[in-house]
Amino acid sequence: MFVTCSACGALNQEVGKYCEQCGTKVVGLVSADPADALNLDEVVPPAGVAENGNGAGIFPSLDAPAAPPVMVESDPAPEGTPPLGADVPTSEPIPAAPTVPSAPPEGGTTGRVRFVRLENGVQNPLQSFVVPVGSRMLIGRTDPANGVFPDVDIMMWSQRVTTPDGPLYTVHRKQCFVSRDGDGVLWVVDYKEYVGDTMVSPAGSGQFRTIPALAGDREANAEGGIRLEVGDRLLMGQAEGMLIFVITQE
């Protein structure tokens, strides 16, 4: 910012107290530059405007709401023309886009699928697990000593068989894999070391068959598993530790 010396008219930067040309004191003089002419310390607020020492009434507060835009009509509008700012209805309402229900994937199941344990033919919802879409879950029993931690631990649901050597579990640490692909199709495959130890009873059938035996009647995947359907029953283990799950859809 520059200030003008009242004695010689020279422009001085507002960093000194005296004119750089004639030495006249220049402190407090108003700048000659129109862009810098406003000095808030010397402006008196108009009547009725509160003073806060920061030029209140000259510059609006940053927190103050912006003034609404002013709409101006220059020439008279033709008769029948709605006023400015009014909502103009369309001649016909715009229809909403139709909702197209998504078709279930071919061969797949929609919704949540749950495996529920059957006890004497009765479902026990407290002993169940869900297989989400896109998952592949190891079913078995936890054995920290051997580093086995299946996704679904069925040990707590199976009974132990007592032998002279101690309790014996009749379900494997790694019993089988149950998966559900991106289309919602369910698959089951034996763990590679225990092929034939997991059996399936198709919906409506009272006979359990091994997964390899069903491969000729059911679609199989590259892993060697077969496709499962809602209503199928899955048997794991033997004798007193046998577990049976029925596939339900929610």
DOPAVEX-117919 format. One record per residue (C-alpha): residue in one letter; x, z, y. Coordinates in steps of 0.05 Angstrom, whole numbers. Example, Ala and Ser with C-alpha at 12.3 -4.5 7.8 and 13.67 -1.06 7.14 Angstrom:
BEGIN
('A' (246 156 -90));
('S' (273 143 -21));
***
This chain:
BEGIN
('M' (0 0 0));
('F' (24 -16 71));
('V' (9 19 136));
('T' (15 -10 207));
('C' (57 24 260));
('S' (15 39 323));
('A' (76 29 369));
('C' (107 -37 346));
('G' (57 -65 297));
('A' (106 -69 239));
('L' (82 -62 167));
('N' (112 -3 130));
('Q' (107 18 57));
('E' (69 84 52));
('V' (130 119 23));
('G' (163 142 89));
('K' (140 185 146));
('Y' (167 142 203));
('C' (165 68 222));
('E' (222 29 191));
('Q' (228 -13 256));
('C' (219 35 315));
('G' (219 104 284));
('T' (148 123 306));
('K' (113 172 260));
('V' (65 133 215));
('V' (37 187 168));
('G' (-39 186 164));
('L' (-50 116 193));
('V' (-101 71 159));
('S' (-73 11 122));
('A' (-77 -57 155));
('D' (-88 -90 87));
('P' (-165 -99 80));
('A' (-160 -92 4));
('D' (-132 -22 13));
('A' (-173 -1 74));
('L' (-219 49 39));
('N' (-192 120 43));
('L' (-238 167 4));
('D' (-209 228 37));
('E' (-235 205 105));
('V' (-304 178 85));
('V' (-364 222 101));
('P' (-419 217 48));
('P' (-487 196 75));
('A' (-539 249 88));
('G' (-573 276 26));
('V' (-515 259 -21));
('A' (-478 318 -51));
('E' (-404 322 -36));
('N' (-355 335 -92));
('G' (-290 318 -59));
('N' (-282 253 -100));
('G' (-322 204 -59));
('A' (-390 220 -89));
('G' (-443 173 -63));
('I' (-392 117 -53));
('F' (-373 102 -125));
('P' (-425 117 -179));
('S' (-406 167 -233));
('L' (-381 136 -299));
('D' (-433 178 -335));
('A' (-491 153 -293));
('P' (-538 103 -328));
('A' (-530 32 -306));
('A' (-583 6 -258));
('P' (-634 -41 -291));
('P' (-625 -115 -277));
('V' (-666 -143 -220));
('M' (-708 -204 -239));
('V' (-720 -252 -182));
('E' (-773 -307 -178));
('S' (-752 -361 -130));
('D' (-811 -409 -131));
('P' (-882 -395 -153));
('A' (-890 -407 -227));
('P' (-942 -456 -252));
('E' (-1010 -428 -267));
('G' (-1013 -397 -337));
('T' (-938 -382 -340));
('P' (-926 -309 -363));
('P' (-887 -265 -315));
('L' (-813 -255 -322));
('G' (-795 -204 -375));
('A' (-861 -210 -413));
('D' (-862 -222 -488));
('V' (-882 -294 -502));
('P' (-921 -299 -567));
('T' (-907 -358 -612));
('S' (-963 -406 -630));
('E' (-960 -384 -703));
('P' (-930 -321 -735));
('I' (-864 -331 -771));
('P' (-875 -314 -844));
('A' (-828 -266 -877));
('A' (-780 -293 -930));
('P' (-812 -287 -999));
('T' (-782 -235 -1045));
('V' (-759 -268 -1109));
('P' (-753 -218 -1167));
('S' (-687 -222 -1203));
('A' (-694 -244 -1274));
('P' (-660 -202 -1327));
('P' (-596 -233 -1354));
('E' (-603 -272 -1418));
('G' (-590 -225 -1476));
('G' (-580 -166 -1431));
('T' (-620 -104 -1412));
('T' (-638 -82 -1342));
('G' (-640 -11 -1316));
('R' (-601 48 -1342));
('V' (-587 53 -1417));
('R' (-579 120 -1450));
('F' (-558 140 -1521));
('V' (-599 201 -1541));
('R' (-584 243 -1603));
('L' (-638 247 -1656));
('E' (-646 314 -1692));
('N' (-695 309 -1750));
('G' (-724 248 -1718));
('V' (-735 282 -1650));
('Q' (-697 261 -1587));
('N' (-654 314 -1554));
('P' (-642 292 -1482));
('L' (-591 348 -1472));
('Q' (-545 312 -1521));
('S' (-541 242 -1493));
('F' (-496 196 -1453));
('V' (-506 136 -1407));
('V' (-467 70 -1413));
('P' (-462 38 -1343));
('V' (-457 -36 -1332));
('G' (-384 -59 -1333));
('S' (-359 1 -1373));
('R' (-322 8 -1439));
('M' (-325 78 -1467));
('L' (-287 110 -1525));
('I' (-332 155 -1567));
('G' (-299 211 -1606));
('R' (-274 282 -1602));
('T' (-223 313 -1556));
('D' (-156 333 -1587));
('P' (-107 356 -1533));
('A' (-52 369 -1584));
('N' (-51 295 -1601));
('G' (-67 270 -1531));
('V' (-137 243 -1548));
('F' (-188 248 -1492));
('P' (-248 203 -1506));
('D' (-298 184 -1451));
('V' (-354 215 -1491));
('D' (-336 278 -1531));
('I' (-384 285 -1589));
('M' (-347 343 -1622));
('M' (-391 395 -1588));
('W' (-452 362 -1619));
('S' (-426 354 -1690));
('Q' (-426 409 -1743));
('R' (-362 430 -1778));
('V' (-356 427 -1853));
('T' (-321 489 -1881));
('T' (-267 476 -1932));
('P' (-214 521 -1966));
('D' (-165 493 -1915));
('G' (-209 511 -1856));
('P' (-263 476 -1815));
('L' (-267 400 -1820));
('Y' (-298 353 -1770));
('T' (-332 292 -1799));
('V' (-328 249 -1736));
('H' (-263 217 -1717));
('R' (-222 231 -1655));
('K' (-231 157 -1639));
('Q' (-297 139 -1671));
('C' (-317 74 -1636));
('F' (-322 37 -1570));
('V' (-388 25 -1535));
('S' (-388 -23 -1477));
('R' (-436 -58 -1430));
('D' (-413 -122 -1398));
('G' (-430 -150 -1329));
('D' (-495 -181 -1355));
('G' (-520 -115 -1382));
('V' (-508 -133 -1455));
('L' (-489 -73 -1500));
('W' (-434 -78 -1552));
('V' (-406 -31 -1604));
('V' (-341 -38 -1644));
('D' (-306 8 -1693));
('Y' (-239 38 -1675));
('K' (-188 -6 -1710));
('E' (-167 48 -1759));
('Y' (-238 68 -1780));
('V' (-274 2 -1791));
('G' (-340 15 -1827));
('D' (-347 88 -1806));
('T' (-398 72 -1751));
('M' (-465 44 -1774));
('V' (-524 12 -1739));
('S' (-598 12 -1758));
('P' (-631 -46 -1720));
('A' (-695 -30 -1682));
('G' (-753 -29 -1731));
('S' (-709 -21 -1791));
('G' (-697 41 -1833));
('Q' (-631 18 -1862));
('F' (-562 32 -1832));
('R' (-510 -22 -1839));
('T' (-437 -26 -1820));
('I' (-416 -66 -1759));
('P' (-380 -119 -1801));
('A' (-442 -127 -1845));
('L' (-485 -139 -1784));
('A' (-438 -191 -1754));
('G' (-475 -247 -1791));
('D' (-543 -227 -1763));
('R' (-523 -205 -1692));
('E' (-482 -238 -1638));
('A' (-409 -216 -1641));
('N' (-357 -214 -1586));
('A' (-283 -230 -1586));
('E' (-267 -157 -1600));
('G' (-304 -158 -1665));
('G' (-363 -117 -1640));
('I' (-437 -133 -1647));
('R' (-491 -135 -1595));
('L' (-536 -74 -1590));
('E' (-609 -73 -1568));
('V' (-655 -20 -1541));
('G' (-686 17 -1600));
('D' (-625 10 -1645));
('R' (-598 73 -1678));
('L' (-524 88 -1682));
('L' (-496 133 -1738));
('M' (-428 167 -1732));
('G' (-396 214 -1782));
('Q' (-418 238 -1850));
('A' (-453 294 -1886));
('E' (-467 356 -1845));
('G' (-429 329 -1785));
('M' (-468 264 -1781));
('L' (-495 244 -1713));
('I' (-550 193 -1699));
('F' (-564 165 -1630));
('V' (-622 121 -1609));
('I' (-614 72 -1551));
('T' (-666 82 -1497));
('Q' (-678 47 -1430));
('E' (-696 83 -1366));
***
